[in-house]
Amino acid sequence: MKVWLPATGLGIPCVFHEATGLYCPGCGMTRAALSLLEGDLPQAFRYNALAFGLLPLLFVYFLANRRGMRRTSRAVMAAMVTAALAFGVTRNLPAWAWLSPTAIGS
């Protein structure tokens, strides 16, 4: 699967997807970010739902890190890694195929 960035025309293939045919947790993240910039939340969610779960956790992580709350920042980082791994496995299961990075109506 390739992402064609509108501004540059540059294609960015996912090496993991190219090698295995499976979607990694980050597949569709660039397209999701572009959809968010256009204000298309449903399409951004279709491209990569993980972004919506990680953004709040990322904010908490940086806040805890800045305040020197090491235990909290480590726990949040562990939660983000666990969520990414679980999402990567789940989106490749047939029952959860709707999590694959596709356009609405595809």
A tleap script that builds the chain and sets N, CA, C and O, in Angstrom:
source leaprc.protein.ff14SB
mol = sequence {
  NMET LYS VAL TRP LEU PRO ALA THR GLY LEU
  GLY ILE PRO CYS VAL PHE HIE GLU ALA THR
  GLY LEU TYR CYS PRO GLY CYS GLY MET THR
  ARG ALA ALA LEU SER LEU LEU GLU GLY ASP
  LEU PRO GLN ALA PHE ARG TYR ASN ALA LEU
  ALA PHE GLY LEU LEU PRO LEU LEU PHE VAL
  TYR PHE LEU ALA ASN ARG ARG GLY MET ARG
  ARG THR SER ARG ALA VAL MET ALA ALA MET
  VAL THR ALA ALA LEU ALA PHE GLY VAL THR
  ARG ASN LEU PRO ALA TRP ALA TRP LEU SER
  PRO THR ALA ILE GLY CSER
}
set mol.1.N position { 0.848 -1.167 0.000 }
set mol.1.CA position { 0.000 0.000 0.000 }
set mol.1.C position { 0.900 1.238 0.000 }
set mol.1.O position { 1.857 1.323 0.770 }
set mol.2.N position { 0.587 2.171 -0.852 }
set mol.2.CA position { 1.387 3.383 -0.928 }
set mol.2.C position { 0.536 4.588 -0.612 }
set mol.2.O position { -0.665 4.614 -0.879 }
set mol.3.N position { 1.174 5.578 -0.042 }
set mol.3.CA position { 0.536 6.844 0.237 }
set mol.3.C position { 1.101 7.835 -0.761 }
set mol.3.O position { 2.316 7.951 -0.923 }
set mol.4.N position { 0.226 8.533 -1.414 }
set mol.4.CA position { 0.683 9.565 -2.359 }
set mol.4.C position { 0.416 10.908 -1.715 }
set mol.4.O position { -0.728 11.357 -1.648 }
set mol.5.N position { 1.467 11.548 -1.244 }
set mol.5.CA position { 1.324 12.851 -0.623 }
set mol.5.C position { 0.998 13.878 -1.699 }
set mol.5.O position { 1.757 14.035 -2.655 }
set mol.6.N position { -0.115 14.571 -1.554 }
set mol.6.CA position { -0.563 15.480 -2.590 }
set mol.6.C position { 0.449 16.586 -2.922 }
set mol.6.O position { 0.575 16.967 -4.086 }
set mol.7.N position { 1.151 17.094 -1.947 }
set mol.7.CA position { 2.066 18.210 -2.186 }
set mol.7.C position { 3.312 17.799 -2.961 }
set mol.7.O position { 3.856 18.598 -3.724 }
set mol.8.N position { 3.766 16.569 -2.776 }
set mol.8.CA position { 5.036 16.172 -3.377 }
set mol.8.C position { 4.904 15.086 -4.435 }
set mol.8.O position { 5.780 14.942 -5.288 }
set mol.9.N position { 3.826 14.329 -4.387 }
set mol.9.CA position { 3.688 13.203 -5.297 }
set mol.9.C position { 4.578 12.028 -4.906 }
set mol.9.O position { 4.711 11.067 -5.663 }
set mol.10.N position { 5.182 12.106 -3.730 }
set mol.10.CA position { 6.102 11.084 -3.233 }
set mol.10.C position { 5.322 9.900 -2.670 }
set mol.10.O position { 4.394 10.086 -1.882 }
set mol.11.N position { 5.685 8.710 -3.061 }
set mol.11.CA position { 5.049 7.513 -2.529 }
set mol.11.C position { 5.831 6.971 -1.349 }
set mol.11.O position { 7.057 6.871 -1.395 }
set mol.12.N position { 5.112 6.621 -0.289 }
set mol.12.CA position { 5.762 6.079 0.904 }
set mol.12.C position { 5.194 4.691 1.157 }
set mol.12.O position { 4.113 4.572 1.734 }
set mol.13.N position { 5.889 3.641 0.744 }
set mol.13.CA position { 5.363 2.293 0.978 }
set mol.13.C position { 5.625 1.839 2.414 }
set mol.13.O position { 6.609 2.241 3.034 }
set mol.14.N position { 4.745 1.009 2.923 }
set mol.14.CA position { 4.963 0.388 4.228 }
set mol.14.C position { 5.783 -0.874 3.976 }
set mol.14.O position { 5.311 -1.801 3.317 }
set mol.15.N position { 6.981 -0.912 4.486 }
set mol.15.CA position { 7.873 -2.048 4.273 }
set mol.15.C position { 7.265 -3.324 4.859 }
set mol.15.O position { 7.346 -4.389 4.247 }
set mol.16.N position { 6.662 -3.220 6.031 }
set mol.16.CA position { 6.051 -4.387 6.671 }
set mol.16.C position { 4.928 -4.947 5.803 }
set mol.16.O position { 4.850 -6.157 5.593 }
set mol.17.N position { 4.052 -4.066 5.294 }
set mol.17.CA position { 2.940 -4.517 4.450 }
set mol.17.C position { 3.443 -5.096 3.135 }
set mol.17.O position { 2.921 -6.101 2.651 }
set mol.18.N position { 4.455 -4.460 2.560 }
set mol.18.CA position { 5.014 -4.957 1.298 }
set mol.18.C position { 5.606 -6.354 1.475 }
set mol.18.O position { 5.487 -7.196 0.584 }
set mol.19.N position { 6.243 -6.603 2.623 }
set mol.19.CA position { 6.915 -7.885 2.863 }
set mol.19.C position { 5.956 -8.989 3.297 }
set mol.19.O position { 6.149 -10.152 2.944 }
set mol.20.N position { 4.912 -8.628 4.068 }
set mol.20.CA position { 4.055 -9.660 4.653 }
set mol.20.C position { 2.620 -9.668 4.131 }
set mol.20.O position { 1.932 -10.684 4.230 }
set mol.21.N position { 2.170 -8.559 3.584 }
set mol.21.CA position { 0.777 -8.446 3.180 }
set mol.21.C position { -0.144 -8.103 4.338 }
set mol.21.O position { -1.357 -7.987 4.158 }
set mol.22.N position { 0.429 -7.940 5.536 }
set mol.22.CA position { -0.338 -7.579 6.725 }
set mol.22.C position { -0.190 -6.083 6.992 }
set mol.22.O position { 0.766 -5.450 6.542 }
set mol.23.N position { -1.151 -5.531 7.730 }
set mol.23.CA position { -1.089 -4.114 8.088 }
set mol.23.C position { -0.394 -3.948 9.434 }
set mol.23.O position { -0.735 -4.624 10.404 }
set mol.24.N position { 0.570 -3.054 9.485 }
set mol.24.CA position { 1.225 -2.733 10.755 }
set mol.24.C position { 0.356 -1.707 11.493 }
set mol.24.O position { -0.575 -1.164 10.897 }
set mol.25.N position { 0.631 -1.431 12.758 }
set mol.25.CA position { -0.179 -0.450 13.487 }
set mol.25.C position { -0.143 0.946 12.854 }
set mol.25.O position { -1.073 1.731 13.043 }
set mol.26.N position { 0.911 1.260 12.113 }
set mol.26.CA position { 1.036 2.589 11.522 }
set mol.26.C position { 0.482 2.720 10.117 }
set mol.26.O position { 0.406 3.829 9.589 }
set mol.27.N position { 0.092 1.608 9.496 }
set mol.27.CA position { -0.450 1.676 8.132 }
set mol.27.C position { -1.678 2.585 8.104 }
set mol.27.O position { -2.621 2.392 8.871 }
set mol.28.N position { -1.657 3.554 7.232 }
set mol.28.CA position { -2.760 4.496 7.092 }
set mol.28.C position { -2.616 5.740 7.937 }
set mol.28.O position { -3.460 6.633 7.863 }
set mol.29.N position { -1.556 5.822 8.747 }
set mol.29.CA position { -1.392 6.958 9.655 }
set mol.29.C position { -1.195 8.272 8.893 }
set mol.29.O position { -1.740 9.302 9.289 }
set mol.30.N position { -0.426 8.246 7.811 }
set mol.30.CA position { -0.202 9.475 7.044 }
set mol.30.C position { -1.511 9.942 6.412 }
set mol.30.O position { -1.840 11.128 6.453 }
set mol.31.N position { -2.250 9.008 5.830 }
set mol.31.CA position { -3.536 9.374 5.229 }
set mol.31.C position { -4.519 9.849 6.287 }
set mol.31.O position { -5.322 10.744 6.024 }
set mol.32.N position { -4.468 9.263 7.477 }
set mol.32.CA position { -5.334 9.715 8.569 }
set mol.32.C position { -4.991 11.146 8.963 }
set mol.32.O position { -5.882 11.966 9.184 }
set mol.33.N position { -3.695 11.444 9.048 }
set mol.33.CA position { -3.267 12.802 9.397 }
set mol.33.C position { -3.724 13.796 8.333 }
set mol.33.O position { -4.187 14.887 8.667 }
set mol.34.N position { -3.599 13.434 7.059 }
set mol.34.CA position { -4.047 14.320 5.980 }
set mol.34.C position { -5.559 14.525 6.040 }
set mol.34.O position { -6.039 15.634 5.811 }
set mol.35.N position { -6.307 13.476 6.344 }
set mol.35.CA position { -7.763 13.602 6.475 }
set mol.35.C position { -8.122 14.490 7.660 }
set mol.35.O position { -9.065 15.277 7.582 }
set mol.36.N position { -7.377 14.367 8.755 }
set mol.36.CA position { -7.619 15.233 9.913 }
set mol.36.C position { -7.368 16.696 9.555 }
set mol.36.O position { -8.120 17.578 9.969 }
set mol.37.N position { -6.318 16.950 8.793 }
set mol.37.CA position { -6.027 18.322 8.378 }
set mol.37.C position { -7.128 18.892 7.491 }
set mol.37.O position { -7.341 20.105 7.465 }
set mol.38.N position { -7.827 18.022 6.765 }
set mol.38.CA position { -8.942 18.453 5.924 }
set mol.38.C position { -10.257 18.492 6.703 }
set mol.38.O position { -11.284 18.905 6.165 }
set mol.39.N position { -10.227 18.061 7.975 }
set mol.39.CA position { -11.422 18.067 8.806 }
set mol.39.C position { -12.340 16.885 8.578 }
set mol.39.O position { -13.495 16.919 9.002 }
set mol.40.N position { -11.861 15.840 7.921 }
set mol.40.CA position { -12.663 14.660 7.631 }
set mol.40.C position { -12.399 13.594 8.695 }
set mol.40.O position { -11.609 12.676 8.473 }
set mol.41.N position { -13.054 13.713 9.841 }
set mol.41.CA position { -12.838 12.798 10.963 }
set mol.41.C position { -13.242 11.351 10.659 }
set mol.41.O position { -12.494 10.435 10.999 }
set mol.42.N position { -14.398 11.117 10.030 }
set mol.42.CA position { -14.750 9.706 9.740 }
set mol.42.C position { -13.719 9.022 8.843 }
set mol.42.O position { -13.369 7.863 9.068 }
set mol.43.N position { -13.231 9.741 7.824 }
set mol.43.CA position { -12.244 9.131 6.939 }
set mol.43.C position { -10.921 8.913 7.665 }
set mol.43.O position { -10.263 7.894 7.457 }
set mol.44.N position { -10.531 9.846 8.505 }
set mol.44.CA position { -9.302 9.683 9.281 }
set mol.44.C position { -9.402 8.434 10.163 }
set mol.44.O position { -8.441 7.676 10.292 }
set mol.45.N position { -10.569 8.232 10.765 }
set mol.45.CA position { -10.778 7.048 11.605 }
set mol.45.C position { -10.671 5.770 10.778 }
set mol.45.O position { -10.115 4.777 11.247 }
set mol.46.N position { -11.192 5.782 9.559 }
set mol.46.CA position { -11.125 4.602 8.692 }
set mol.46.C position { -9.688 4.274 8.300 }
set mol.46.O position { -9.319 3.105 8.186 }
set mol.47.N position { -8.884 5.310 8.095 }
set mol.47.CA position { -7.497 5.062 7.715 }
set mol.47.C position { -6.697 4.481 8.878 }
set mol.47.O position { -5.930 3.536 8.688 }
set mol.48.N position { -6.867 5.039 10.083 }
set mol.48.CA position { -6.136 4.506 11.231 }
set mol.48.C position { -6.808 4.957 12.524 }
set mol.48.O position { -6.611 6.085 12.977 }
set mol.49.N position { -7.600 4.066 13.111 }
set mol.49.CA position { -8.331 4.367 14.345 }
set mol.49.C position { -7.397 4.513 15.544 }
set mol.49.O position { -7.751 5.157 16.532 }
set mol.50.N position { -6.219 3.925 15.463 }
set mol.50.CA position { -5.275 3.978 16.576 }
set mol.50.C position { -4.869 5.413 16.915 }
set mol.50.O position { -4.623 5.736 18.077 }
set mol.51.N position { -4.803 6.259 15.908 }
set mol.51.CA position { -4.407 7.658 16.134 }
set mol.51.C position { -5.314 8.333 17.155 }
set mol.51.O position { -4.849 9.133 17.967 }
set mol.52.N position { -6.605 8.014 17.117 }
set mol.52.CA position { -7.555 8.641 18.024 }
set mol.52.C position { -7.360 8.180 19.462 }
set mol.52.O position { -7.666 8.923 20.394 }
set mol.53.N position { -6.859 6.975 19.652 }
set mol.53.CA position { -6.584 6.475 20.995 }
set mol.53.C position { -5.234 6.923 21.523 }
set mol.53.O position { -5.068 7.146 22.722 }
set mol.54.N position { -4.269 7.054 20.620 }
set mol.54.CA position { -2.918 7.413 21.064 }
set mol.54.C position { -2.730 8.900 21.331 }
set mol.54.O position { -1.917 9.270 22.178 }
set mol.55.N position { -3.453 9.750 20.637 }
set mol.55.CA position { -3.257 11.192 20.831 }
set mol.55.C position { -3.452 11.642 22.277 }
set mol.55.O position { -2.594 12.353 22.799 }
set mol.56.N position { -4.543 11.261 22.947 }
set mol.56.CA position { -4.691 11.664 24.350 }
set mol.56.C position { -3.601 11.059 25.246 }
set mol.56.O position { -3.103 11.717 26.160 }
set mol.57.N position { -3.241 9.807 24.974 }
set mol.57.CA position { -2.185 9.173 25.775 }
set mol.57.C position { -0.839 9.855 25.556 }
set mol.57.O position { -0.051 9.999 26.491 }
set mol.58.N position { -0.581 10.268 24.337 }
set mol.58.CA position { 0.660 10.965 24.034 }
set mol.58.C position { 0.727 12.295 24.790 }
set mol.58.O position { 1.784 12.667 25.298 }
set mol.59.N position { -0.381 12.998 24.862 }
set mol.59.CA position { -0.444 14.252 25.612 }
set mol.59.C position { -0.148 14.005 27.094 }
set mol.59.O position { 0.629 14.738 27.706 }
set mol.60.N position { -0.767 12.975 27.664 }
set mol.60.CA position { -0.534 12.638 29.075 }
set mol.60.C position { 0.917 12.242 29.289 }
set mol.60.O position { 1.522 12.616 30.294 }
set mol.61.N position { 1.482 11.487 28.351 }
set mol.61.CA position { 2.885 11.068 28.452 }
set mol.61.C position { 3.817 12.278 28.507 }
set mol.61.O position { 4.673 12.365 29.387 }
set mol.62.N position { 3.650 13.208 27.568 }
set mol.62.CA position { 4.524 14.383 27.541 }
set mol.62.C position { 4.330 15.256 28.773 }
set mol.62.O position { 5.297 15.810 29.296 }
set mol.63.N position { 3.104 15.384 29.240 }
set mol.63.CA position { 2.831 16.168 30.439 }
set mol.63.C position { 3.498 15.534 31.659 }
set mol.63.O position { 4.136 16.229 32.450 }
set mol.64.N position { 3.354 14.229 31.813 }
set mol.64.CA position { 3.965 13.528 32.947 }
set mol.64.C position { 5.487 13.593 32.861 }
set mol.64.O position { 6.162 13.767 33.876 }
set mol.65.N position { 6.020 13.456 31.665 }
set mol.65.CA position { 7.466 13.535 31.474 }
set mol.65.C position { 7.996 14.917 31.842 }
set mol.65.O position { 9.032 15.043 32.495 }
set mol.66.N position { 7.280 15.937 31.420 }
set mol.66.CA position { 7.699 17.319 31.696 }
set mol.66.C position { 7.675 17.630 33.196 }
set mol.66.O position { 8.497 18.395 33.701 }
set mol.67.N position { 6.726 17.027 33.885 }
set mol.67.CA position { 6.596 17.270 35.333 }
set mol.67.C position { 7.461 16.322 36.160 }
set mol.67.O position { 7.415 16.356 37.390 }
set mol.68.N position { 8.240 15.485 35.501 }
set mol.68.CA position { 9.135 14.586 36.211 }
set mol.68.C position { 8.442 13.391 36.853 }
set mol.68.O position { 8.973 12.797 37.792 }
set mol.69.N position { 7.294 13.043 36.368 }
set mol.69.CA position { 6.531 11.917 36.909 }
set mol.69.C position { 6.926 10.660 36.138 }
set mol.69.O position { 6.191 10.190 35.269 }
set mol.70.N position { 8.088 10.131 36.469 }
set mol.70.CA position { 8.661 9.016 35.712 }
set mol.70.C position { 7.794 7.769 35.725 }
set mol.70.O position { 7.617 7.125 34.690 }
set mol.71.N position { 7.261 7.426 36.867 }
set mol.71.CA position { 6.448 6.210 36.962 }
set mol.71.C position { 5.208 6.326 36.074 }
set mol.71.O position { 4.841 5.378 35.379 }
set mol.72.N position { 4.573 7.488 36.104 }
set mol.72.CA position { 3.383 7.711 35.282 }
set mol.72.C position { 3.739 7.689 33.805 }
set mol.72.O position { 3.039 7.062 33.010 }
set mol.73.N position { 4.826 8.370 33.425 }
set mol.73.CA position { 5.192 8.415 32.006 }
set mol.73.C position { 5.560 7.021 31.491 }
set mol.73.O position { 5.248 6.681 30.350 }
set mol.74.N position { 6.210 6.228 32.311 }
set mol.74.CA position { 6.541 4.853 31.903 }
set mol.74.C position { 5.280 4.004 31.744 }
set mol.74.O position { 5.175 3.210 30.808 }
set mol.75.N position { 4.335 4.171 32.647 }
set mol.75.CA position { 3.078 3.411 32.569 }
set mol.75.C position { 2.289 3.804 31.319 }
set mol.75.O position { 1.712 2.948 30.647 }
set mol.76.N position { 2.268 5.090 31.016 }
set mol.76.CA position { 1.556 5.553 29.823 }
set mol.76.C position { 2.254 5.049 28.564 }
set mol.76.O position { 1.589 4.647 27.609 }
set mol.77.N position { 3.576 5.066 28.551 }
set mol.77.CA position { 4.316 4.549 27.397 }
set mol.77.C position { 4.036 3.060 27.210 }
set mol.77.O position { 3.861 2.598 26.083 }
set mol.78.N position { 3.994 2.314 28.301 }
set mol.78.CA position { 3.676 0.882 28.225 }
set mol.78.C position { 2.270 0.676 27.676 }
set mol.78.O position { 2.041 -0.243 26.889 }
set mol.79.N position { 1.334 1.517 28.080 }
set mol.79.CA position { -0.038 1.421 27.576 }
set mol.79.C position { -0.083 1.723 26.083 }
set mol.79.O position { -0.818 1.065 25.347 }
set mol.80.N position { 0.693 2.711 25.622 }
set mol.80.CA position { 0.712 3.044 24.199 }
set mol.80.C position { 1.318 1.909 23.367 }
set mol.80.O position { 0.803 1.581 22.298 }
set mol.81.N position { 2.396 1.317 23.849 }
set mol.81.CA position { 3.031 0.209 23.128 }
set mol.81.C position { 2.091 -0.994 23.084 }
set mol.81.O position { 1.947 -1.636 22.044 }
set mol.82.N position { 1.453 -1.296 24.213 }
set mol.82.CA position { 0.505 -2.409 24.272 }
set mol.82.C position { -0.672 -2.177 23.329 }
set mol.82.O position { -1.091 -3.090 22.617 }
set mol.83.N position { -1.202 -0.960 23.325 }
set mol.83.CA position { -2.325 -0.636 22.433 }
set mol.83.C position { -1.918 -0.781 20.972 }
set mol.83.O position { -2.679 -1.315 20.165 }
set mol.84.N position { -0.719 -0.308 20.627 }
set mol.84.CA position { -0.249 -0.395 19.237 }
set mol.84.C position { -0.078 -1.849 18.814 }
set mol.84.O position { -0.471 -2.221 17.708 }
set mol.85.N position { 0.496 -2.668 19.672 }
set mol.85.CA position { 0.672 -4.085 19.341 }
set mol.85.C position { -0.670 -4.797 19.210 }
set mol.85.O position { -0.871 -5.578 18.280 }
set mol.86.N position { -1.576 -4.534 20.124 }
set mol.86.CA position { -2.902 -5.162 20.066 }
set mol.86.C position { -3.651 -4.716 18.814 }
set mol.86.O position { -4.312 -5.526 18.164 }
set mol.87.N position { -3.551 -3.444 18.475 }
set mol.87.CA position { -4.204 -2.925 17.272 }
set mol.87.C position { -3.606 -3.565 16.024 }
set mol.87.O position { -4.333 -3.915 15.094 }
set mol.88.N position { -2.282 -3.717 16.002 }
set mol.88.CA position { -1.620 -4.331 14.861 }
set mol.88.C position { -2.057 -5.764 14.626 }
set mol.88.O position { -2.202 -6.188 13.480 }
set mol.89.N position { -2.266 -6.505 15.687 }
set mol.89.CA position { -2.734 -7.891 15.559 }
set mol.89.C position { -4.220 -7.908 15.183 }
set mol.89.O position { -4.627 -8.617 14.263 }
set mol.90.N position { -5.008 -7.132 15.891 }
set mol.90.CA position { -6.458 -7.148 15.712 }
set mol.90.C position { -6.876 -6.737 14.305 }
set mol.90.O position { -7.775 -7.354 13.732 }
set mol.91.N position { -6.249 -5.715 13.737 }
set mol.91.CA position { -6.683 -5.213 12.432 }
set mol.91.C position { -6.409 -6.196 11.302 }
set mol.91.O position { -6.901 -6.007 10.190 }
set mol.92.N position { -5.641 -7.233 11.566 }
set mol.92.CA position { -5.361 -8.254 10.557 }
set mol.92.C position { -6.227 -9.502 10.707 }
set mol.92.O position { -6.103 -10.431 9.909 }
set mol.93.N position { -7.094 -9.541 11.703 }
set mol.93.CA position { -8.013 -10.666 11.890 }
set mol.93.C position { -9.251 -10.455 11.021 }
set mol.93.O position { -9.738 -9.330 10.905 }
set mol.94.N position { -9.763 -11.522 10.410 }
set mol.94.CA position { -10.919 -11.371 9.517 }
set mol.94.C position { -12.118 -10.665 10.156 }
set mol.94.O position { -12.772 -9.856 9.498 }
set mol.95.N position { -12.413 -10.950 11.408 }
set mol.95.CA position { -13.568 -10.332 12.067 }
set mol.95.C position { -13.374 -8.831 12.281 }
set mol.95.O position { -14.345 -8.099 12.471 }
set mol.96.N position { -12.138 -8.378 12.250 }
set mol.96.CA position { -11.831 -6.967 12.486 }
set mol.96.C position { -11.282 -6.298 11.229 }
set mol.96.O position { -10.578 -5.292 11.322 }
set mol.97.N position { -11.590 -6.837 10.075 }
set mol.97.CA position { -11.083 -6.307 8.808 }
set mol.97.C position { -11.496 -4.854 8.582 }
set mol.97.O position { -10.858 -4.146 7.802 }
set mol.98.N position { -12.552 -4.404 9.254 }
set mol.98.CA position { -12.975 -3.011 9.106 }
set mol.98.C position { -11.937 -2.034 9.657 }
set mol.98.O position { -12.034 -0.830 9.420 }
set mol.99.N position { -10.951 -2.538 10.386 }
set mol.99.CA position { -9.871 -1.677 10.880 }
set mol.99.C position { -8.746 -1.509 9.865 }
set mol.99.O position { -7.790 -0.777 10.123 }
set mol.100.N position { -8.842 -2.174 8.716 }
set mol.100.CA position { -7.801 -2.013 7.704 }
set mol.100.C position { -7.875 -0.596 7.142 }
set mol.100.O position { -8.954 -0.005 7.097 }
set mol.101.N position { -6.737 -0.045 6.712 }
set mol.101.CA position { -6.703 1.360 6.267 }
set mol.101.C position { -7.293 1.545 4.869 }
set mol.101.O position { -6.579 1.538 3.867 }
set mol.102.N position { -8.604 1.711 4.832 }
set mol.102.CA position { -9.286 1.881 3.559 }
set mol.102.C position { -10.157 3.125 3.572 }
set mol.102.O position { -10.464 3.681 4.627 }
set mol.103.N position { -10.542 3.543 2.395 }
set mol.103.CA position { -11.431 4.690 2.268 }
set mol.103.C position { -12.866 4.265 2.559 }
set mol.103.O position { -13.219 3.099 2.384 }
set mol.104.N position { -13.682 5.202 2.997 }
set mol.104.CA position { -15.095 4.931 3.230 }
set mol.104.C position { -15.723 4.544 1.899 }
set mol.104.O position { -15.511 5.202 0.881 }
set mol.105.N position { -16.481 3.491 1.923 }
set mol.105.CA position { -17.150 3.028 0.719 }
set mol.105.C position { -16.308 2.064 -0.105 }
set mol.105.O position { -16.767 1.577 -1.138 }
set mol.106.N position { -15.081 1.780 0.332 }
set mol.106.CA position { -14.215 0.860 -0.415 }
set mol.106.C position { -14.570 -0.569 -0.110 }
set mol.106.O position { -13.949 -1.487 -0.646 }
savepdb mol mol.pdb
quit
